[in-house]
Amino acid sequence: MKFSLILLGLSWLLKLTAWRHASFRARLKEKDLVAQIKIADDSRGRYFIFKGGKLSSMAGVHSNPDVCLAFKDVDIAVSLLIPPVDYQQQIDAQKEFNLTMTGDDADAYWFAQTIMRTQTIDWKFGITLPDGSKRLTSNTNGGPIQVYVKDDKIVRITPIEFDDSDPGTWTVKARGKSFTPPRQTSLSPHGQNWKSMVYSPDRILQPMKRVDFDPDGERNPQNRGKSGYEPISWDEALDIVAGEIQRVKRDYGPGAMASSHGSHHTFGNVGYYLSANFRFMNLVGHTEVHHNPDSWEGWYWGGLHHWGHSLRVGMSENYGTVEDLMKHCEMIVFWSSNPEATSGNYGSHEGSIRRQWLKELDVEFVHIDPFYNDTAQMMG
């Protein structure tokens, strides 16, 4: 009964969202398809008919849906669908095949994202400014930045500007002096240049193929890096990639392809190692490139025992020892260390002011490096 009510409520939610939001009504016009949600044994379900921008829904099991989301049993379905939704539980259920999605990938993705959009369509982002632009915030590996957007175009990118509505900052008292970081952030050089990269005329926006490369004929590998490129369609690019996977496996064996991946849990569905990557590579055959052990728990507690303090999430500079150094340190040795140039992704140059504080406290800096590096030049 709960499962049937949840699906009935979903149909009402989709219709209500379309009634309230023009953008959602426009989305419903994108595809004509039949989507089924059911229990795997066909004991109960409901299907949704999208046609001409309109939605209709009926209880039961459709004879030939374009997309079908099937749950192993009723209890699993209810636990995964009833609010508040536990997305970790949904991910685990997919890995354990407790729910399956069949149908064309594009249709299945569209249906799933249409449902997800009902949860986020009311979200508001950014602050609208008097000139009509909108200021948004990002804190990814480009650093803590504010992005100004107008007419769906980036106008400018700046470091985050703090005002009186933001929390106060911290102060360290050491050797009779007080030190407080400035009410501003710094930017990584690559983060500051993102606008130029986004709108660069040299940015590649479609697949490219070497002009003298024929996957079914002459490949001319001797011209790699010499011959030019020509644009091709996405379908042709996918055919080439799929054909190369089949060729390499056929000619060199199932272990001829190596597979590696990133670490972060936000690197997407295909590339992340706890998602579709392993399943896909296991299907086609590969040699696994073993990744370093990733463990936030182990990293955090291991850091406490190894360094004697805790580092923070992200790749900013280590600042767990700043107060200790300012109060007690007499000398710092930079052994092949150049933090002014290798400060990490997120923190940019936030550590520069801390090294300046140490110089102000007459802490001696010793640099051991074959190069007169940036930090040695700046700090002496």
GIFENCOR-V663225 format. One record per pair of residues at least 6 apart in sequence whose C-alpha atoms are under 7 Angstrom apart, sorted by the first residue. I is the first residue (numbers start at 1). J is the second residue. Records with the same first field share a line. If there is no record, write none. Layout:
I->J, J
//
This chain:
2->78
3->74, 77, 78
4->45
7->46
11->57
14->118
17->24, 118
18->24, 25
25->53
28->50, 53, 54
29->52, 53
31->50
32->50, 51, 52
33->49, 50, 51, 66
34->47, 48, 49, 50, 65, 66, 67
35->47, 48, 49, 65, 66, 67, 68
36->46, 47, 48, 62, 65, 67, 68, 69
37->45, 46, 47, 68, 69, 70
38->44, 45, 46, 69, 70, 71
39->45, 70, 71, 72, 73, 74
40->70, 71, 72, 73
42->61
44->60, 61
45->59, 60, 61
46->58, 59, 60, 61
47->57, 58, 59, 60, 61, 62
48->55, 56, 57, 58
49->55, 56, 57
50->56
66->103
67->102, 103, 107, 108
68->101, 102, 103
69->100, 101, 102
70->99, 100, 101
71->77, 98, 99, 100
72->98, 99
80->86, 89, 90
93->99
94->100
125->136
126->134, 135, 136
127->134, 135, 136
128->134, 135
132->150
133->148, 149, 150
134->148, 149, 150
135->146, 147, 148, 149
136->146, 147, 148
137->145, 146, 147
138->144, 145, 146
139->145
140->346
141->345, 346
142->188, 190, 191, 345, 346
143->187, 188, 191, 345, 346, 347, 348
144->159, 160, 185, 187
145->157, 158, 159, 160
146->157, 158, 159, 160
147->154, 156, 157, 158
148->154, 155, 156, 157
149->155
154->195
156->195
157->192
159->185, 186, 187
160->184, 185
161->184
162->183, 184
170->180
171->178, 179, 180
172->178, 179, 180, 323
173->179
174->326, 327
175->327
186->348, 349, 350
187->348, 349
188->348
206->231
207->231, 232, 233, 234, 237
208->229, 230, 231, 232
209->229, 230, 231, 232
210->227, 228, 229, 230
211->227, 228, 229, 230
212->219, 220
213->219, 220
215->240
248->256
249->256
254->285, 286
255->285, 286, 287
256->286, 287
257->286, 287
258->286, 287, 288, 289
259->286, 287, 288, 289
260->288, 289
261->271, 272, 273
262->272
265->272
269->275, 276
270->276, 277
271->277
300->310
303->309, 310, 311
304->310
309->320
310->320
311->318, 320
314->346
315->344, 345, 346, 347
316->343, 344, 345, 346, 347
317->343, 344, 347, 351
326->358
329->363
330->363, 364
331->363, 364, 365
332->364, 365, 366
333->365, 366, 367
334->366, 367, 368
335->367, 368, 369
336->368, 369
338->373, 374, 375
339->375
340->349, 352, 374, 375
341->374
343->349
365->380
367->376
//
